Amino acid sequence: MAISLESLLAARLFLSPKLLGNRLFFLSNLGQGGHLSLYAMDAGGSVPEPLLPARIAVPNPELAEGEVFTLFPTLGKILLMLDRDGDENYQPMLIPLDGGIPEPAFGSAFDDHRVRCLESDPERNLAYLSAESRTERMYVSFQANLETGELVKLGQHLWGSFVDGVNADHTNVILVDRYAEGDHTLYQWRAGSPSRTLLYGVPLEERRVQQEVPLNSIKNIFFTPGDRGLLFIISLFVDTYGLGYLDLAKPEAPQKVSISGVQHSGMGELVKLKHLRETHYMVEYNIDGCSWLYEGTFDEAGLTMRLERALCGQGRLANGVLEAVAYDKATDRFALSFSTATSPSQLCTIEGEQRASVRQHTRERVLGLPEEWLSPGEDASFTSFDGLRISARLYLSAPALGFEGPRPLVYYIHGGPQGQERPDFTWFSMPLIQFLTLNGFAVFVPNVRGSTGYGLSYTKWVDKDFGGKDRLDHVHAMTQVLPQDRRLEVSRAGVIGRSYGGYMTLTLASRHPELWKASVERFEPCPASSLASIGLITGFITYTLLAFRALTGVLTGTASLSPERFIDLVHRLLLHRRQDVRVDVQGDGDLAVPEYFLHDLRMHFHAQEHSGRAMA
């Protein structure tokens, strides 16, 4: 039987579910255009009803950094963050609960900004918006009243001033400036005050030269009853993140909150805290890439969080990734989207006082392929050259496929490096991984130092060491670990990666060519100096300048980290789509492919209509 990649790509997404009575609202790419849109159906099953015109796409919640849509039942409205034809300049728009044509929620107030919804309170018809200026580097936070149209400015700063905590009557708001991974400063806004005031941390602009400030990573902040204190996630006490408490009467130093009732084991971190009602909270962990979700109770006097039951991580909701979960206070139910390496995302609800009932509302599947043909993956963590544990997964062809003997290896490197490869069918790499195993390849997916999901120190291992010890983790796996597995034919190995993974692919292929029979770098090669010269010093490049100090070596003269020094050792083929103007493969502009890469290069053009990214 011929196996088509199209079978794997046919699986549709079901994301970000929210309950309202007996109705389930969610995002999906059910439509013919293939883009995400907003739908509603009856809980328990019905034909999904589109709530937006077919031409309108909503952003991917994985990349949106906020709430893509929020239900406001007393207004009979839905608030959405929408852009225009993919320009990523998101604007707050309103539609009726049963669907309609989007209209601006606040007129032209945000025409010069890109807006995200960071918090909301449907009972009071309030939303908290972060507006990123399109004319200067500045973020402005607002308390937005959907009923009256009033916008109250809370604060602004070039490092964020992001809303991350609101008290019950919305008169007290916590704002956070974020400078780099874990480097956060907290401010407080009070109703009637002219501006925000410093609450905890050392502002970047007030630091002395070479001053060391402990990384606190404070996020997911919640006021306790009576506004006595704040409960939040913090990295000061546990490197893999734990819970902390700040007494607002004495905010000089956070206190550790002890956690009991943990049922999981393995390596990972605490990733999310969410208030449910009264003293009840949701606590989510990422353990070796798999999601664990608990419901717990916080004792403020004793500073303890008691995890009372696991909602996700075992039973039907095990060995996979929780894309989103929402709690409906009115019906005491949870709605969630969950996927595994072998199952596309499914919409489920968790019900009952003991949370014993898990109802699945979708039956999405891979088209035309039995699930037993797909690879669930297995833990393949290893100890690296310096004793550091490296989390990894190995995907082997399913026994039902009948492949015999050692399998050729594909070594897959994720982007980031602040990223993580997880057993998640909703992420674009999983269909590729499954396609390779269906065709007899083994796929090794390491999350080497610099990855997220294993604590702050693990993530920051690559600061100022880009292409150093992270590269050696890969080399150690290929020379000392994988050759011990008799199921693998390591002498027939190829390496593939995108973004940072593409950089590392080029580095490994050029500096260690003896390890590979082939390499595929996805996304265009482009020196950081070119990005800098055209004013794209945002996002990843900003972090590079602050923390890595060297990308391709051209930023600070540390050219030894760049694969360009060794590129002539590798035979190169460039596949490029003709209409992709972002990389100039035949010119000499700012985005031209570097001459060192084009030298002695064989080039092939795809004549596809849609623009894409170069592959080398």
C-alpha positions in Angstrom: 0.0 0.0 0.0 1.4 3.4 -1.0 1.5 5.8 1.9 0.7 9.4 1.1 1.8 12.3 3.3 -1.7 13.8 2.5 -3.3 11.1 4.7 -1.4 12.6 7.7 -2.0 16.2 6.7 -5.8 15.5 6.3 -6.3 15.4 10.1 -8.0 18.6 11.2 -7.3 20.7 14.2 -9.8 21.1 17.1 -8.4 23.8 19.5 -9.1 26.1 22.3 -12.6 24.8 23.4 -14.8 26.9 25.7 -18.1 25.8 27.2 -21.2 28.0 27.5 -24.2 26.1 28.7 -24.6 23.1 26.4 -22.6 24.7 23.6 -19.0 24.1 22.8 -17.1 26.9 21.0 -13.7 26.0 19.4 -11.2 26.8 16.7 -10.7 24.4 13.7 -9.6 24.3 10.1 -12.7 22.4 9.1 -13.3 24.7 6.1 -12.1 24.2 2.6 -9.5 27.0 2.9 -7.5 25.1 5.4 -7.1 28.0 7.8 -8.4 28.2 11.3 -11.8 29.7 12.0 -14.3 29.8 14.9 -17.1 27.2 15.2 -19.7 26.1 17.7 -21.6 22.9 18.2 -23.7 21.1 20.9 -21.7 19.4 23.6 -22.1 15.7 22.9 -22.1 16.2 19.2 -23.8 18.1 16.3 -22.8 19.5 13.0 -20.2 22.3 13.7 -21.6 25.7 12.8 -19.2 28.3 11.4 -19.3 31.7 13.2 -17.2 33.7 10.8 -17.2 34.3 7.0 -15.2 31.6 5.2 -12.6 34.2 4.0 -11.5 35.2 7.5 -8.8 33.3 9.3 -8.1 33.4 13.1 -4.6 33.2 14.5 -3.0 30.0 15.7 -3.5 30.0 19.5 0.0 28.3 19.8 1.5 31.5 18.5 -1.0 34.2 19.6 0.3 34.9 23.1 -3.1 35.6 24.5 -6.8 34.7 24.1 -7.8 34.3 20.5 -11.5 34.6 21.4 -13.5 35.2 24.5 -17.2 34.7 25.2 -19.3 37.6 26.7 -22.7 36.0 27.2 -24.4 38.9 28.9 -23.6 41.1 25.9 -24.4 38.2 23.5 -21.0 38.8 21.9 -17.7 37.1 21.2 -14.4 39.1 21.3 -11.8 38.0 18.7 -8.3 39.1 17.8 -8.2 39.2 14.0 -5.7 40.5 11.4 -6.2 41.3 7.8 -5.1 38.7 5.3 -2.3 37.5 7.5 -0.6 40.8 8.2 -0.5 39.9 12.0 -1.7 43.3 13.0 -4.4 41.9 15.3 -7.4 44.0 16.2 -10.1 43.4 18.8 -13.3 42.6 16.9 -16.8 41.6 18.0 -19.4 39.2 16.6 -22.7 37.9 17.9 -22.6 34.7 19.9 -24.3 32.9 17.0 -21.8 34.3 14.5 -21.7 37.2 12.1 -19.5 39.8 10.4 -16.7 41.1 12.7 -16.9 44.8 13.7 -14.2 46.8 15.5 -14.7 46.6 19.3 -13.2 50.1 19.9 -13.5 51.9 16.6 -10.2 53.1 15.3 -8.5 53.4 18.7 -6.0 50.7 17.9 -5.3 51.3 14.2 -1.6 51.9 14.8 -1.2 49.0 17.2 -1.1 45.2 17.2 -3.4 44.0 20.0 -3.5 40.9 22.2 -6.1 40.0 24.8 -4.2 38.9 27.9 -7.0 38.6 30.5 -10.8 38.8 30.5 -13.8 38.8 32.9 -17.0 37.9 31.0 -19.1 38.5 34.1 -18.0 42.2 34.1 -17.6 42.5 30.4 -14.0 43.5 30.8 -10.9 42.6 28.8 -7.2 43.5 29.4 -5.5 44.4 26.2 -1.8 44.8 25.3 -1.3 47.2 22.4 2.1 47.0 20.6 2.8 50.2 18.7 3.5 49.9 15.0 5.4 53.2 14.9 7.7 52.9 17.9 9.0 50.2 20.2 6.4 50.5 22.9 3.7 48.3 24.6 0.6 49.9 26.2 -1.8 48.0 28.5 -5.5 48.9 28.8 -8.5 47.8 30.8 -11.2 47.6 28.1 -14.9 47.7 28.9 -16.8 45.9 26.1 -20.2 47.2 27.2 -19.3 51.0 27.4 -16.3 51.1 25.0 -14.2 52.8 27.7 -10.4 52.2 27.6 -8.4 52.8 30.8 -4.7 53.1 30.3 -2.8 51.0 32.9 0.8 51.5 31.9 3.3 51.4 29.1 6.9 50.4 28.6 9.2 49.2 25.8 9.7 45.9 27.8 6.0 45.0 28.0 4.0 46.3 31.0 1.9 43.1 30.4 -1.2 42.5 32.5 -0.7 39.3 34.5 -2.9 39.5 37.5 -6.2 41.3 38.4 -8.1 41.4 41.7 -11.8 40.5 42.0 -13.2 44.0 41.7 -10.7 45.1 39.0 -9.3 47.9 41.0 -5.8 46.4 41.4 -3.7 45.1 38.5 -0.2 43.5 38.3 1.9 44.5 35.3 5.1 42.7 34.3 8.1 43.9 32.3 10.0 41.0 30.7 13.6 41.6 29.6 14.7 38.1 28.8 14.0 34.5 29.8 13.1 34.6 33.6 14.1 38.3 34.0 10.9 39.9 35.1 9.9 43.0 37.1 6.5 43.5 38.7 4.5 46.8 38.9 1.1 47.6 40.4 -1.7 49.7 39.1 -4.5 50.9 41.4 -7.8 52.5 40.2 -7.5 56.2 40.4 -3.7 56.3 40.4 -2.0 58.2 37.5 0.6 55.5 36.7 1.9 52.2 37.8 4.3 51.8 40.7 7.2 49.3 41.3 6.1 46.3 43.3 9.0 43.8 43.1 12.2 43.4 41.1 14.9 45.7 39.7 14.0 47.7 36.6 16.5 47.2 33.8 17.0 51.0 33.5 18.0 51.2 37.2 20.5 48.5 37.2 24.2 49.2 37.8 26.8 48.0 35.3 27.4 44.2 35.7 24.7 44.1 38.5 23.5 40.5 38.9 19.7 40.2 39.4 18.3 36.8 40.4 15.9 35.4 37.7 12.4 35.1 39.2 10.3 34.0 36.1 7.2 35.2 37.9 4.0 34.6 35.8 0.4 33.4 36.1 -0.3 35.8 39.0 -3.5 35.6 41.1 -4.8 37.8 44.0 -5.8 35.8 47.0 -9.1 36.6 48.9 -9.1 40.1 50.3 -6.1 41.1 48.2 -3.8 39.9 51.0 -1.2 38.5 48.7 -0.3 37.1 45.3 0.0 33.5 44.2 2.2 32.7 41.1 4.7 30.5 39.3 8.3 31.3 40.2 11.8 29.9 39.6 13.6 31.4 42.6 13.0 28.3 44.8 12.8 25.5 42.3 14.7 25.7 39.0 12.0 23.6 37.3 9.5 26.2 38.5 7.3 26.0 41.6 4.8 28.2 43.3 5.5 31.4 45.3 3.5 33.9 47.4 4.0 37.6 47.9 2.5 39.3 50.9 1.3 42.6 49.6 1.8 44.2 53.1 5.5 43.1 52.9 6.3 42.7 49.2 10.1 42.7 49.6 10.6 39.0 49.2 8.5 36.1 47.8 7.9 33.0 49.9 7.9 29.4 48.7 4.6 27.5 48.4 5.0 23.8 49.1 3.2 21.4 46.7 1.9 18.0 47.7 0.0 15.3 45.9 2.2 15.0 42.8 1.5 11.7 40.9 3.9 12.0 38.0 7.6 11.1 37.7 10.2 12.1 35.1 12.0 15.3 34.1 10.0 18.5 33.4 8.6 21.7 34.8 5.5 23.4 36.1 4.1 25.4 33.2 0.7 26.9 34.2 -1.4 28.0 37.1 -5.1 28.9 36.7 -7.6 30.0 39.3 -10.9 28.1 39.2 -13.1 29.3 42.2 -12.5 30.3 45.8 -9.3 28.5 46.8 -9.3 25.9 44.0 -6.7 26.1 41.2 -5.5 24.1 38.1 -1.8 23.3 38.1 -0.2 22.0 34.9 3.1 20.2 34.4 5.1 19.3 31.3 6.9 16.0 32.1 9.3 14.7 29.4 7.0 16.4 26.9 3.7 15.0 28.2 1.0 17.0 29.9 -0.1 16.5 33.5 -3.0 18.6 34.8 -4.1 18.7 38.5 -6.9 20.3 40.4 -5.7 21.5 43.8 -6.5 23.7 46.8 -4.3 26.5 48.2 -3.9 27.1 51.9 -2.8 30.7 52.2 -2.1 30.5 55.9 0.1 27.4 55.5 1.5 28.3 52.1 0.7 24.9 50.7 -0.9 23.7 47.4 -2.5 20.3 47.8 -3.1 18.6 44.5 -6.2 16.6 45.0 -6.7 14.8 41.7 -5.1 14.4 38.3 -7.3 15.5 35.4 -4.8 14.8 32.6 -1.7 12.5 32.5 -3.2 9.1 33.1 -6.0 7.0 31.7 -7.5 8.2 28.4 -5.6 11.5 28.7 -2.1 10.1 28.9 1.1 10.3 26.9 0.1 13.4 25.0 -0.1 17.2 25.0 -2.9 19.4 26.4 -3.3 22.2 23.9 -5.8 24.1 26.0 -8.2 23.8 28.9 -11.0 26.0 30.0 -13.1 25.8 33.2 -16.8 26.6 33.1 -17.8 27.8 36.6 -21.5 27.6 35.9 -21.6 23.9 35.2 -18.4 22.9 37.0 -16.9 21.3 33.9 -13.6 21.4 32.0 -13.3 21.6 28.3 -10.0 20.7 26.7 -8.1 19.9 23.5 -5.7 16.9 23.7 -3.5 15.1 21.2 -0.9 12.4 21.2 1.8 11.3 18.7 -0.8 9.0 17.1 -4.0 10.8 17.6 -5.0 14.2 16.2 -6.5 16.8 18.6 -9.8 15.8 20.2 -12.3 17.9 22.1 -13.1 16.5 25.5 -15.0 17.5 28.7 -14.2 16.4 32.2 -17.3 16.2 34.4 -18.6 15.1 37.8 -17.7 16.0 41.3 -14.8 13.5 41.3 -13.9 14.4 37.7 -14.4 10.7 36.8 -16.3 11.3 33.5 -14.2 12.0 30.4 -16.4 12.6 27.4 -14.9 12.8 23.9 -16.8 15.0 21.6 -14.8 14.5 18.4 -13.5 11.4 16.5 -10.8 13.0 14.3 -8.4 10.5 12.8 -5.6 10.1 10.3 -7.2 9.5 6.9 -7.0 6.0 5.5 -4.2 4.8 7.9 -4.9 2.4 10.9 -3.8 3.9 14.2 -1.7 0.8 14.9 0.5 1.8 11.9 1.6 5.0 13.7 4.5 5.3 16.1 3.7 6.4 19.7 7.4 7.0 20.4 9.4 5.9 23.4 11.5 7.7 26.0 15.1 7.8 24.7 16.7 10.2 27.3 20.4 9.9 27.7 23.3 11.3 29.8 25.5 13.6 27.8 29.2 14.1 27.7 29.3 16.2 30.9 26.8 14.3 32.9 23.7 16.4 32.0 20.5 14.4 31.4 19.1 15.1 27.9 15.4 14.3 27.3 14.7 12.7 23.9 12.1 10.5 22.2 12.7 7.8 19.6 10.1 6.9 17.0 10.3 3.5 15.4 8.2 1.9 12.7 5.2 0.1 14.2 5.5 -3.7 14.3 2.3 -4.0 12.1 4.3 -2.5 9.2 6.6 -5.5 9.1 10.0 -3.8 8.7 12.9 -6.0 9.7 16.5 -5.3 10.7 18.2 -2.1 11.8 16.5 1.0 10.5 18.1 4.0 8.9 18.0 7.1 11.2 16.6 10.6 10.7 18.0 12.9 13.4 15.3 15.7 13.9 16.3 19.0 15.6 13.6 21.4 16.7 13.6 25.2 16.4 14.2 27.7 19.1 16.5 26.9 20.8 13.9 27.9 23.4 11.5 25.2 22.1 10.6 21.6 22.7 9.5 18.7 20.5 6.6 16.9 22.1 4.3 13.9 21.2 1.8 16.3 19.7 0.0 15.7 16.5 -1.2 19.3 16.2 2.4 20.5 15.8 3.6 20.5 12.2 6.6 18.2 12.7 4.6 15.1 13.9 3.0 14.3 10.4 6.6 14.4 9.0 7.9 12.1 11.8 5.0 9.7 11.3 5.5 9.7 7.5 9.2 8.8 8.0 8.4 5.9 10.3 5.7 4.6 8.0 8.4 4.4 5.3 10.8 2.4 7.5 12.9 5.2 9.1 13.7 5.6 12.8 13.4 9.2 14.0 15.4 10.5 16.9 14.1 13.7 18.5 16.4 15.2 21.2 15.6 18.2 23.4 19.2 19.2 24.1 20.3 21.9 26.5 18.7 25.2 25.6 15.3 23.6 25.1 12.3 24.6 27.2 10.4 22.1 29.4 13.2 21.2 31.8 13.7 24.2 34.0 15.2 27.6 33.7 18.9 26.6 33.9 18.4 24.0 31.2 16.9 26.6 28.9 19.7 29.1 29.6 22.5 26.6 29.0 23.0 28.1 25.5 23.2 31.7 26.6 26.5 33.0 25.1 27.3 29.4 24.0 25.2 29.2 20.8 26.5 26.2 18.9 28.8 25.1 21.7 27.7 22.5 24.3 24.3 22.1 22.6 26.2 20.9 19.5 28.2 18.5 21.6 25.0 17.0 23.0 24.1 16.0 19.4 27.6 14.7 18.7 27.5 12.6 21.9 24.1 11.1 21.0 25.4 10.2 17.5 28.7 8.7 18.6 28.1 7.3 22.1 24.4 6.7 22.6 22.6 5.7 19.4 25.2 3.3 18.2 24.4 1.1 21.2 20.8 0.6 20.0 20.8 -2.5 17.7 17.5 -1.4 16.2 19.2 1.5 14.5 21.6 1.7 11.5 23.5 4.8 12.6 25.9 4.5 9.6 22.9 5.6 7.5 21.8 8.7 9.3 20.5 12.1 8.0 20.0 15.3 10.0 17.1 17.7 9.5 16.1 21.0 11.3 14.3 24.3 10.9 15.0 27.8 12.2 17.5 27.2 15.1 17.3 23.5 14.1 18.4 24.6 10.6 21.3 26.5 12.0 22.3 23.4 14.1 21.8 21.2 11.0 24.2 23.3 9.0 26.6 23.3 11.9 26.5 19.6 12.4 26.7 18.9 8.6 29.7 21.2 8.1 31.7 20.5 11.3 30.9 16.8 11.6 30.2 15.6 8.1 31.4 12.1 8.9 28.2 11.5 10.9 25.7 12.0 8.1 24.8 10.7 4.8 22.5 13.6 4.2 21.2 16.9 5.8 18.2 19.1 5.2 18.1 22.7 6.5 14.6 24.0 6.4 14.1 27.8 6.2 16.5 30.1 4.5 20.2 30.6 5.4 20.6 34.3 6.4 23.3 35.9 8.5 22.1 37.8 11.6 24.0 40.9 10.3 21.6 41.0 7.4 18.6 40.9 9.7 20.1 43.7 11.8 20.8 45.9 8.8 17.2 45.9 7.7 15.8 46.7 11.2 14.4 43.3 12.2 15.9 43.4 15.6 12.8 42.0 17.3 11.8 38.7 18.9 14.4 36.1 18.5 17.1 38.5 17.3 16.6 40.8 20.2 17.1 37.8 22.5 20.2 36.9 20.5 21.7 40.3 21.1 20.9 40.2 24.8 21.8 36.7 25.7 23.5 34.7 23.0 25.8 37.5 21.7 26.6 35.4 18.7 24.4 33.8 16.0 26.4 33.2 12.9 29.5 34.8 14.4 29.1 38.1 12.7 27.6 39.9 15.7 30.6 40.0 18.0 33.4 38.5 15.9 33.0 35.0 17.3 33.0 33.5 13.8 34.1 30.1 15.2 30.4 29.4 16.0 29.3 29.9 12.4 28.8 27.0 9.9 30.1 29.3 7.2 33.7 28.5 8.1 33.1 24.9 7.2 30.4 25.1 4.5 32.8 24.2 1.7 33.1 20.7 3.2 29.5 20.0 2.2 27.9 19.4 -1.2 24.8 21.7 -1.3 21.5 21.8 -3.1 19.0 24.7 -2.7 15.3 24.2 -3.3 13.5 27.5 -3.6 10.0 28.6 -4.5 10.0 31.2 -7.2 7.5 33.6 -5.5 9.3 33.6 -2.2 10.8 37.1 -2.2 12.0 37.0 1.4 15.3 35.4 0.4 17.1 36.8 -2.6 18.9 33.8 -4.1 20.0 35.5 -7.3 20.7 39.1 -6.1 22.8 41.1 -3.8 20.3 42.8 -1.5 20.1 42.8 2.2 18.3 39.4 2.2 20.5 37.8 -0.3 21.8 34.3 0.5 25.4 34.7 1.6 28.0 34.2 -1.2 29.8 31.6 0.8 26.6 29.5 0.7 26.0 30.0 -3.0 29.6 29.1 -4.1 29.6 25.8 -6.0 25.8 25.5 -5.3 23.3 23.5 -7.3 20.0 25.3 -7.4 16.5 24.1 -8.2 13.3 26.2 -8.3 9.8 25.1 -7.5 7.1 26.8 -9.5 4.4 26.7 -6.8 1.9 29.4 -6.4 2.2 29.9 -2.7 5.3 31.4 -1.2 7.3 29.2 1.1 10.7 29.1 2.7 14.0 27.9 1.2 15.4 24.5 2.0 19.0 23.7 1.8 
